[in-house]
Amino acid sequence: MKRVSSRQLVELVETLSPRERQVVQTVGLFKLVTGSQLGRLFFLNIARAASRGRAVRREITSLAERHVLYPLPRRIGGVRAGSAGQVVALGPIGKRLLAYWQGEGFVRVRAVHEPGSLFARHTLAIAEQYVRLVEAERAGDVELLRFDTEPDCWRAGAAATLKPDAFVRLGVGEFEQRSFLEVDLGSEGRGALARKARAYVAYYQSGQEQDSTGVFPRVVWITTNAARVRTITEVCASLPAEFWQLFVVGTPERAIELLRGEAP
């Protein structure tokens, strides 16, 4: 890629459509997203799935040619996934644009590297929770007030930094529901799960979140299947009973319900 001057970057900013800017900002927020997720977020004006897929593919190609996006070589869902399974990250120009929009100027950025498989799956699973919340908001089920990703969702505790996958604020009727979101793909053993649960307990006991906001968010653990739900539930149940109320565990189809605060 040839060197791009600050003047050229400013000119590029001025040529981006509002939708292209939203796409770039969303990819920057999650680090990785799929073509399907972009279609569900930004191409709802195209009713037919095939036409929507072509529109997404054209947008990705256009931004990739300008080094704003970087399509990963592999796809999610196999060789027939098409644009829906294409995974994209920010390209070098996209990273510089995002820094510029965040008030950091046109900084130098590192070269793009393809992430590992487990990181990609986990990152896309977090992005999927966001997309489903946006869809739930469109359906009138919730009001999505905030969705912070790493590192903005992290909390500096007295002993260590608490690192949830996301922090979610939802408006549900007249109430507001706050959650720390943990997306589990079944790769961590009981020891790692227990350490994570104890970290939430320690942060709860510190009172920092309650002093700052008045409430402690519920920890919503979204995992892969019923067997894994039982495993995480057992880990949480091994804590003193007074802390059980901090946690709730379920599979993706229950995520909206859990984040709305409807499940015990």
N, C-alpha and C positions, 0 to 999 in steps of 0.2 A: 504494500500500500504506500502510495506516495505521501509525502509530508503535506499536511493540511494546515494552512495559516489560520490565525484568529479571525482575520477578515473573511476567509472562506467559511469558517464555522458560523459566523454571524449571518452570512448570506444563507447558509443552509437552514439555520433556525427560522429565518423569515419565510422559507419556502415550504416548511413542514405544515401539513394540514393539522387542525385540532385533533383529529383522530390519530394521526401519526404520532403526535406528541403524547397522547394518552397511552398509546401502545408502548412507546419508548419508556415512559415513566412506570408503567406496570411491569414491564420486563425488568427494569432497574430495581423495583421494589422487591420482586421475588427472586431475582437472579436468573431463573429459568421459567418459561411458560410454554405450553403447547399451542399449536395452531388451533386446536379445538377450543381451548380456553379463551384465546383471543377472539375467536368467532362468537362465542357465547357472550363475551363482554362488549364487543364493539361493532358487530356486524348483524345485529338483530333486524335491521331494515331489509335484509335479504332473507326471504322466507324459505326458499328451496335450499336444502342442505348442500346439494351439489354446487349450486351457484355461490353459496356462501363460502364453501371450501375454495373455489377458484378465486374469489375476492381476497380471502385471507392469504392464499398463496401469492397472489400478485403483490399484496402489501408487503409481505415478508421479503419477496424477491427484490422489490424496489428499495426497501430499506437496507437490505444486505448488500446490494450493488453500491450503495453509498457508505458501506462499512458502519452503518448505524446499528444493525442487528447482525448477529452471527448465528446462522443455522447450524446446529450440531450435526455431525455426519450420521449418527444413528437416529432411529425413529422409535417412538413409543407405540407399542401395539403391533409390531411386525411390519413386513414389507408392504402390506396392503393398507396401512394406516393413512397414506397420502398426506395432505397438508394438515389433517386433523392430528396426526401423530408426530408431526415435525416439532422438535424442541428448539427453541431459540434463546440465545443469551444476548447481552449487549455486545456489540462490536466496539472497537477502539474509539470510533467517532461517537457512538452512542454513550459511552462512558464519559467522554468529555462534555457532551451536551448535557447529560444529567448533572454533572458537577457544576456546569454553568447555570443551570436552572436553580440549583440549590445555593447559589451565591458564592461559589468557590472559584469562579473564573475558569478559564480554559487551561486546566491542569494537565500535566503529563499522566498517562495511564500505562498500566502493564499490559503486555500482550494477552490475548484471549487464550485460555487453556480449556480443553474439554474436561468437564468434571467426571468424577467417578460415578459408577452406576448407582450405588447406594445413596450418595449425596443427591444425584439427579432425581431419583424416585422420591426421596423425602421432601425435597424442595418443591417438586410438582404436586405432591400430596397436600402441602401447606397452601399452595396457590389454589388448588381445587377447593379447599374449604372457603377461601375468599370468594371464588366464583359462585359457589353455591349460596353464600350469604347475599351476594349482589342479586342473584336470581330470586332469593326469598324476599328481598326488599322490593323488587319489582312486582312480586305477587302480593305485596301488602302484608306479609307475615311478620316482618321486622323492619326496624329502621337501623341501618348500619351507620353507626356514629363514628366508629374508629376501628381500624385494623392495623396494628403496629407489628412489623416484622423485626427480625434480628438485624442489628443490635438495639433498635429503638425500644423494643419490648423488654429488654433486660432490666433488672433491678440490682443496684449495688447494696448488698447486705453487709452486716457487720463483719462476718467471717468470710464470706465468698459472694460472688456475683450470681444471682439467680438468672437462669437462661431459658425461659420458656420459648416455644417456637413462635408464638404470637400472643398479643394482647388484644382482646376483642371487647368493644363496647356496643351494646345493642339497645335500642329503644323498643320496648315491648309494652304497647299500650301506654299507660301513664308512668310506667316504671322503667328503670335502666338496669340492665344486667351486664356485669363485668366478669370477664373470664380470662384466665391464663390458659392458652391452648397448647396441648401436647399432642403431636401427631406421631403415633408409634407404628412402625412397620414390622414389628415382631423380631427385630434383630438383636435387641438388648436382653441380657440375662436378668434374673431376679435381683442379683446384687446391684446392677446399675439402676434398675427401676427403684429399688429401695433407697439408694443414695439420692435419687432425684426426688422421691417423695419426702424424705427427711429434710432435703434442702427447702422445700416449700413449708414444712412445719417450722423450721428454724426462722425463715423469713416472716412467717405469720407471728411467731412468738416475739420477734423483734418489735412489732407494732409500727414499723416504718410506713407501710402502705396505709394502715388505718389512720395514722397521724396525718398523712398527706392527703388522703381522699375521703376518709371517714368509713370506708368499707374495705374488706379483703376480697379480691376476686376469687370465684370458685375455679378450681383446677379441673378443666375438662380434658379428659384423656380420650382421644379418638384412635382406635386401633383396628386391626384387620379382620378379626372374626370372633366368634363366641368363646372359643378356647382361650384366646389371648385376653379377652375381657375378663375371664375368670382369673387368669394369672395376675393381671394388674390389680384386680379387685382384692385378691388374696394378699398381695404385697401391701396395699393400703390398709387392709384390715389387720395387718400385723402391727400397725402403729397403735398408740393408746387411743381408746374409743373417743376421747374428746376431740380428736383430729379427723375422724372419719368424714365429718361434714364438709371438709375442705375439698374432697375429691368426688368426681363422678366419672364413670367409664362407659364407653359405648362404641359401636361400630359406625362407619360413615353415614349410614342411612338414618341414624338417630342424632347426627351432629347438630342440626338446627334446633331440634327439641332440647338437647342438652344445653346448648349455648343460650337458648331462651330462658333457661332456668326452670323448665317444666318438670324435669325428672328429679326424684328424691336422691 
